[in-house]
Amino acid sequence: MTALRIHITQGEQAVGSDPDLVITTLLGSCVSCCLWDPVAGVGGMNHMLLTTSAAESGVCNLVGINAMELLINEILKKGGHRDRLRAKAFGGAQMVSGLSEIGKQNSAFILTFLEKEGITCEGHSLGGETARHLMFWPATGRVMQKIRGDDLQESVSLVQAPVSGGNELELF
Protein backbone atom coordinates (compact mmCIF):
# COMPACT_ATOMS: atom_id res chain seq x y z
CA MET A 1 0.00 0.00 0.00
CA THR A 2 1.28 3.47 -0.89
CA ALA A 3 1.71 5.95 1.95
CA LEU A 4 -0.37 9.10 1.84
CA ARG A 5 1.94 12.12 1.88
CA ILE A 6 1.08 15.74 2.67
CA HIS A 7 3.82 18.37 2.43
CA ILE A 8 3.27 21.56 4.42
CA THR A 9 5.05 24.90 4.08
CA GLN A 10 5.16 28.14 6.04
CA GLY A 11 1.88 28.95 7.76
CA GLU A 12 0.31 25.58 6.99
CA GLN A 13 -0.71 22.58 9.06
CA ALA A 14 -2.05 19.10 8.42
CA VAL A 15 -3.94 16.72 10.70
CA GLY A 16 -4.98 13.11 10.26
CA SER A 17 -5.44 9.67 11.72
CA ASP A 18 -4.70 7.36 8.79
CA PRO A 19 -1.82 5.04 9.78
CA ASP A 20 -0.36 5.45 6.27
CA LEU A 21 -0.39 9.28 6.39
CA VAL A 22 3.01 11.01 6.45
CA ILE A 23 3.26 14.78 6.90
CA THR A 24 6.51 16.34 5.68
CA THR A 25 8.15 19.74 5.85
CA LEU A 26 11.49 21.47 5.47
CA LEU A 27 12.59 23.88 8.22
CA GLY A 28 15.24 26.55 8.63
CA SER A 29 14.58 29.18 11.28
CA CYS A 30 10.91 28.17 11.26
CA VAL A 31 9.63 25.72 13.85
CA SER A 32 7.22 22.81 13.60
CA CYS A 33 5.34 21.14 16.38
CA CYS A 34 4.31 17.52 15.91
CA LEU A 35 1.32 16.88 18.20
CA TRP A 36 -0.62 13.66 18.63
CA ASP A 37 -2.99 11.82 20.92
CA PRO A 38 -1.57 8.30 21.27
CA VAL A 39 -4.89 6.86 22.49
CA ALA A 40 -7.07 8.29 19.71
CA GLY A 41 -4.35 7.76 17.08
CA VAL A 42 -4.74 11.25 15.66
CA GLY A 43 -2.22 14.05 15.29
CA GLY A 44 -0.87 16.82 13.17
CA MET A 45 2.03 19.10 12.41
CA ASN A 46 2.30 22.82 11.78
CA HIS A 47 5.01 24.98 10.20
CA MET A 48 5.45 28.35 11.91
CA LEU A 49 7.51 30.99 10.11
CA LEU A 50 7.25 33.51 12.94
CA THR A 51 5.88 32.77 16.39
CA THR A 52 6.15 36.34 17.65
CA SER A 53 5.54 39.79 16.21
CA ALA A 54 6.63 43.27 17.26
CA ALA A 55 3.93 45.36 18.86
CA GLU A 56 4.02 48.87 20.29
CA SER A 57 4.08 47.37 23.77
CA GLY A 58 6.90 44.95 22.91
CA VAL A 59 6.98 41.40 21.58
CA CYS A 60 3.61 39.71 21.04
CA ASN A 61 3.36 35.92 20.79
CA LEU A 62 -0.23 35.76 19.51
CA VAL A 63 0.99 34.57 16.09
CA GLY A 64 2.46 31.38 17.55
CA ILE A 65 -0.38 30.90 20.01
CA ASN A 66 -2.89 31.12 17.16
CA ALA A 67 -0.97 28.57 15.08
CA MET A 68 -0.78 26.16 18.00
CA GLU A 69 -4.44 26.55 18.98
CA LEU A 70 -5.54 25.96 15.37
CA LEU A 71 -3.51 22.73 15.30
CA ILE A 72 -4.84 21.58 18.68
CA ASN A 73 -8.45 22.36 17.70
CA GLU A 74 -8.16 20.34 14.46
CA ILE A 75 -6.84 17.36 16.44
CA LEU A 76 -9.71 17.68 18.94
CA LYS A 77 -12.24 17.79 16.06
CA LYS A 78 -10.88 14.42 14.88
CA GLY A 79 -11.30 12.77 18.31
CA GLY A 80 -8.15 13.74 20.18
CA HIS A 81 -8.19 14.90 23.81
CA ARG A 82 -6.14 17.88 24.94
CA ASP A 83 -5.05 16.19 28.18
CA ARG A 84 -3.49 13.28 26.24
CA LEU A 85 -1.54 15.32 23.67
CA ARG A 86 2.17 14.62 23.23
CA ALA A 87 4.62 16.77 21.29
CA LYS A 88 7.96 16.86 19.53
CA ALA A 89 9.40 20.19 18.34
CA PHE A 90 11.87 20.93 15.55
CA GLY A 91 13.59 23.80 13.74
CA GLY A 92 14.74 27.18 14.95
CA ALA A 93 18.10 27.20 13.15
CA GLN A 94 20.26 30.30 12.67
CA MET A 95 20.49 29.98 8.90
CA VAL A 96 22.58 33.11 8.24
CA SER A 97 25.24 34.06 10.77
CA GLY A 98 24.95 37.60 12.09
CA LEU A 99 21.32 38.14 11.12
CA SER A 100 18.24 38.07 13.34
CA GLU A 101 17.85 35.48 16.06
CA ILE A 102 14.35 34.52 14.97
CA GLY A 103 15.25 30.83 15.20
CA LYS A 104 16.08 31.20 18.90
CA GLN A 105 12.86 33.16 19.48
CA ASN A 106 10.80 30.52 17.66
CA SER A 107 12.47 27.72 19.65
CA ALA A 108 11.88 29.48 22.97
CA PHE A 109 8.24 30.10 22.06
CA ILE A 110 7.37 26.49 21.28
CA LEU A 111 8.98 25.06 24.42
CA THR A 112 7.35 27.73 26.61
CA PHE A 113 3.94 27.21 24.99
CA LEU A 114 4.04 23.44 25.54
CA GLU A 115 5.11 23.86 29.16
CA LYS A 116 2.43 26.48 29.93
CA GLU A 117 -0.26 24.33 28.31
CA GLY A 118 0.83 21.19 30.17
CA ILE A 119 1.58 19.29 26.95
CA THR A 120 4.37 16.75 27.38
CA CYS A 121 7.23 17.39 24.99
CA GLU A 122 8.81 13.98 24.39
CA GLY A 123 11.73 15.41 22.47
CA HIS A 124 13.00 18.31 20.43
CA SER A 125 15.71 19.18 17.97
CA LEU A 126 16.03 22.96 17.97
CA GLY A 127 18.71 25.47 17.02
CA GLY A 128 21.92 24.86 15.15
CA GLU A 129 22.80 26.31 11.77
CA THR A 130 21.34 23.83 9.30
CA ALA A 131 18.02 22.95 7.73
CA ARG A 132 15.90 20.01 8.82
CA HIS A 133 13.67 17.75 6.75
CA LEU A 134 10.89 16.09 8.77
CA MET A 135 8.58 13.16 8.17
CA PHE A 136 5.81 12.72 10.76
CA TRP A 137 3.27 9.90 11.10
CA PRO A 138 0.44 11.61 13.05
CA ALA A 139 -1.38 8.42 14.02
CA THR A 140 1.62 7.11 16.00
CA GLY A 141 3.88 10.08 16.81
CA ARG A 142 6.78 8.62 14.82
CA VAL A 143 9.17 11.24 13.42
CA MET A 144 12.10 10.94 11.05
CA GLN A 145 14.50 13.87 10.77
CA LYS A 146 17.42 14.69 8.50
CA ILE A 147 19.73 17.58 9.32
CA ARG A 148 22.05 18.65 6.53
CA GLY A 149 24.75 21.28 6.21
CA ASP A 150 26.47 22.59 3.13
CA ASP A 151 28.69 19.49 3.07
CA LEU A 152 25.59 17.22 3.15
CA GLN A 153 26.82 15.44 6.28
CA GLU A 154 24.02 14.00 8.34
CA SER A 155 23.98 14.95 12.02
CA VAL A 156 21.52 15.43 14.85
CA SER A 157 21.32 16.58 18.43
CA LEU A 158 18.03 15.55 19.97
CA VAL A 159 16.99 16.40 23.47
CA GLN A 160 14.57 13.68 24.39
CA ALA A 161 12.63 12.62 27.43
CA PRO A 162 12.30 8.87 28.00
CA VAL A 163 9.94 7.49 25.38
CA SER A 164 7.99 4.27 25.31
CA GLY A 165 6.30 2.36 22.53
CA GLY A 166 6.48 3.55 18.93
CA ASN A 167 7.06 7.23 19.71
CA GLU A 168 10.65 7.41 18.56
CA LEU A 169 12.72 9.78 16.49
CA GLU A 170 14.60 8.20 13.62
CA LEU A 171 17.32 9.57 11.39
CA PHE A 172 17.12 8.99 7.68
C-alpha positions in Angstrom: 0.0 0.0 0.0 1.3 3.5 -0.9 1.7 5.9 2.0 -0.4 9.1 1.8 1.9 12.1 1.9 1.1 15.7 2.7 3.8 18.4 2.4 3.3 21.6 4.4 5.1 24.9 4.1 5.2 28.1 6.0 1.9 28.9 7.8 0.3 25.6 7.0 -0.7 22.6 9.1 -2.1 19.1 8.4 -3.9 16.7 10.7 -5.0 13.1 10.3 -5.4 9.7 11.7 -4.7 7.4 8.8 -1.8 5.0 9.8 -0.4 5.5 6.3 -0.4 9.3 6.4 3.0 11.0 6.4 3.3 14.8 6.9 6.5 16.3 5.7 8.1 19.7 5.8 11.5 21.5 5.5 12.6 23.9 8.2 15.2 26.5 8.6 14.6 29.2 11.3 10.9 28.2 11.3 9.6 25.7 13.9 7.2 22.8 13.6 5.3 21.1 16.4 4.3 17.5 15.9 1.3 16.9 18.2 -0.6 13.7 18.6 -3.0 11.8 20.9 -1.6 8.3 21.3 -4.9 6.9 22.5 -7.1 8.3 19.7 -4.3 7.8 17.1 -4.7 11.3 15.7 -2.2 14.0 15.3 -0.9 16.8 13.2 2.0 19.1 12.4 2.3 22.8 11.8 5.0 25.0 10.2 5.4 28.4 11.9 7.5 31.0 10.1 7.2 33.5 12.9 5.9 32.8 16.4 6.2 36.3 17.7 5.5 39.8 16.2 6.6 43.3 17.3 3.9 45.4 18.9 4.0 48.9 20.3 4.1 47.4 23.8 6.9 45.0 22.9 7.0 41.4 21.6 3.6 39.7 21.0 3.4 35.9 20.8 -0.2 35.8 19.5 1.0 34.6 16.1 2.5 31.4 17.5 -0.4 30.9 20.0 -2.9 31.1 17.2 -1.0 28.6 15.1 -0.8 26.2 18.0 -4.4 26.6 19.0 -5.5 26.0 15.4 -3.5 22.7 15.3 -4.8 21.6 18.7 -8.4 22.4 17.7 -8.2 20.3 14.5 -6.8 17.4 16.4 -9.7 17.7 18.9 -12.2 17.8 16.1 -10.9 14.4 14.9 -11.3 12.8 18.3 -8.1 13.7 20.2 -8.2 14.9 23.8 -6.1 17.9 24.9 -5.0 16.2 28.2 -3.5 13.3 26.2 -1.5 15.3 23.7 2.2 14.6 23.2 4.6 16.8 21.3 8.0 16.9 19.5 9.4 20.2 18.3 11.9 20.9 15.5 13.6 23.8 13.7 14.7 27.2 15.0 18.1 27.2 13.2 20.3 30.3 12.7 20.5 30.0 8.9 22.6 33.1 8.2 25.2 34.1 10.8 24.9 37.6 12.1 21.3 38.1 11.1 18.2 38.1 13.3 17.8 35.5 16.1 14.3 34.5 15.0 15.2 30.8 15.2 16.1 31.2 18.9 12.9 33.2 19.5 10.8 30.5 17.7 12.5 27.7 19.7 11.9 29.5 23.0 8.2 30.1 22.1 7.4 26.5 21.3 9.0 25.1 24.4 7.4 27.7 26.6 3.9 27.2 25.0 4.0 23.4 25.5 5.1 23.9 29.2 2.4 26.5 29.9 -0.3 24.3 28.3 0.8 21.2 30.2 1.6 19.3 26.9 4.4 16.8 27.4 7.2 17.4 25.0 8.8 14.0 24.4 11.7 15.4 22.5 13.0 18.3 20.4 15.7 19.2 18.0 16.0 23.0 18.0 18.7 25.5 17.0 21.9 24.9 15.2 22.8 26.3 11.8 21.3 23.8 9.3 18.0 23.0 7.7 15.9 20.0 8.8 13.7 17.8 6.7 10.9 16.1 8.8 8.6 13.2 8.2 5.8 12.7 10.8 3.3 9.9 11.1 0.4 11.6 13.0 -1.4 8.4 14.0 1.6 7.1 16.0 3.9 10.1 16.8 6.8 8.6 14.8 9.2 11.2 13.4 12.1 10.9 11.1 14.5 13.9 10.8 17.4 14.7 8.5 19.7 17.6 9.3 22.1 18.6 6.5 24.8 21.3 6.2 26.5 22.6 3.1 28.7 19.5 3.1 25.6 17.2 3.2 26.8 15.4 6.3 24.0 14.0 8.3 24.0 14.9 12.0 21.5 15.4 14.8 21.3 16.6 18.4 18.0 15.6 20.0 17.0 16.4 23.5 14.6 13.7 24.4 12.6 12.6 27.4 12.3 8.9 28.0 9.9 7.5 25.4 8.0 4.3 25.3 6.3 2.4 22.5 6.5 3.6 18.9 7.1 7.2 19.7 10.6 7.4 18.6 12.7 9.8 16.5 14.6 8.2 13.6 17.3 9.6 11.4 17.1 9.0 7.7 
